[in-house]
Amino acid sequence: MRKLFLILAIVFCSFGIVFSVLPLGTLALLPIGLGLIFAFLAFSKSQDLQKKLPKWLMMVALLCVVFVLGKTFLIKDEVAVDTQFEKEKIETKQEAQKDLEELEGLE
């Protein structure tokens, strides 16, 4: 049973690491939480000499939780207005209109 919990903890912690790096918001908390639960179950089923890997898995999961929550609450997504692009768009429209007027004048 311990090996099953360890395998599940490793898999879910790996998914948690990948999801925490990707821009998925708080969706990464689901595999991280499952990895933390399975690591704790493996820790409780382990003997004294076998508790090293479950401890590391719990530390990795907790570090991922802190990273995801920090990324969620500390980083603000802002949309900036690109004034240079807007000016270029207006100039391009005016040039296109001027070209059309010149073509109409040639007919």
C-alpha positions as CSV (number, residue, x, y, z in Angstrom):
1,M,0.0,0.0,0.0
2,R,2.9,2.3,0.8
3,K,4.4,1.9,-2.7
4,L,1.0,2.8,-4.3
5,F,0.8,5.9,-2.2
6,L,4.4,6.8,-3.1
7,I,3.8,6.3,-6.8
8,L,0.6,8.4,-6.7
9,A,2.3,11.1,-4.7
10,I,5.2,11.3,-7.2
11,V,2.8,11.5,-10.1
12,F,0.6,14.1,-8.6
13,C,3.6,16.2,-7.4
14,S,5.0,16.1,-10.9
15,F,1.7,17.3,-12.4
16,G,1.6,19.9,-9.7
17,I,5.0,21.2,-10.6
18,V,4.1,21.4,-14.3
19,F,0.7,23.0,-13.7
20,S,2.2,25.6,-11.3
21,V,4.7,26.7,-14.0
22,L,2.0,26.9,-16.7
23,P,-0.5,29.9,-16.6
24,L,-3.4,27.9,-15.3
25,G,-4.2,30.0,-12.2
26,T,-5.3,28.0,-9.2
27,L,-6.0,24.8,-11.2
28,A,-2.6,23.6,-10.1
29,L,-3.8,23.3,-6.5
30,L,-5.8,20.2,-7.3
31,P,-2.9,17.9,-8.3
32,I,-0.7,19.5,-5.6
33,G,-3.3,18.8,-3.0
34,L,-3.7,15.2,-4.1
35,G,0.1,14.8,-4.1
36,L,0.3,16.2,-0.6
37,I,-2.4,13.9,0.6
38,F,-0.8,10.8,-0.9
39,A,2.6,11.9,0.4
40,F,1.2,12.2,3.9
41,L,-0.5,8.7,3.6
42,A,2.8,7.3,2.4
43,F,4.6,9.0,5.3
44,S,2.1,7.5,7.8
45,K,2.5,4.0,6.3
46,S,6.3,4.2,6.3
47,Q,8.7,2.9,8.9
48,D,11.2,5.2,10.5
49,L,13.9,4.5,8.0
50,Q,11.6,4.9,5.0
51,K,10.2,8.4,5.7
52,K,12.8,10.3,3.7
53,L,11.0,10.3,0.3
54,P,7.6,11.2,1.6
55,K,9.1,14.1,3.5
56,W,10.7,15.4,0.3
57,L,7.4,15.0,-1.6
58,M,5.5,16.9,1.1
59,M,8.1,19.7,1.0
60,V,7.9,19.9,-2.8
61,A,4.1,20.0,-2.7
62,L,4.1,22.7,0.0
63,L,6.6,24.7,-2.0
64,C,4.4,24.4,-5.1
65,V,1.4,25.6,-3.1
66,V,3.3,28.7,-1.9
67,F,4.4,29.4,-5.4
68,V,0.9,29.1,-6.9
69,L,-0.7,31.2,-4.2
70,G,2.1,33.8,-4.5
71,K,1.7,33.9,-8.3
72,T,-2.1,34.2,-7.9
73,F,-2.1,37.0,-5.3
74,L,1.1,39.0,-6.0
75,I,1.2,39.1,-9.8
76,K,-1.4,41.4,-11.4
77,D,-2.4,41.0,-15.0
78,E,-2.7,44.3,-16.7
79,V,-3.5,45.2,-20.2
80,A,-1.5,48.2,-21.4
81,V,-2.7,50.4,-24.3
82,D,-0.2,50.6,-27.1
83,T,-0.4,54.2,-28.3
84,Q,2.2,53.8,-30.9
85,F,0.3,51.0,-32.6
86,E,-2.9,53.1,-32.5
87,K,-1.1,56.0,-34.2
88,E,0.3,53.7,-36.9
89,K,-3.2,52.2,-37.4
90,I,-4.7,55.7,-37.9
91,E,-1.9,56.8,-40.3
92,T,-2.2,53.6,-42.3
93,K,-6.0,54.1,-42.6
94,Q,-5.4,57.7,-43.8
95,E,-2.8,56.7,-46.3
96,A,-5.1,54.0,-47.7
97,Q,-8.0,56.4,-48.0
98,K,-5.7,58.9,-49.8
99,D,-4.6,56.2,-52.2
100,L,-8.2,55.3,-52.9
101,E,-9.0,58.9,-53.6
102,E,-6.1,59.2,-56.0
103,L,-7.3,56.0,-57.8
104,E,-10.8,57.5,-58.1
105,G,-9.4,60.7,-59.5
106,L,-7.5,58.8,-62.3
107,E,-10.7,57.3,-63.7
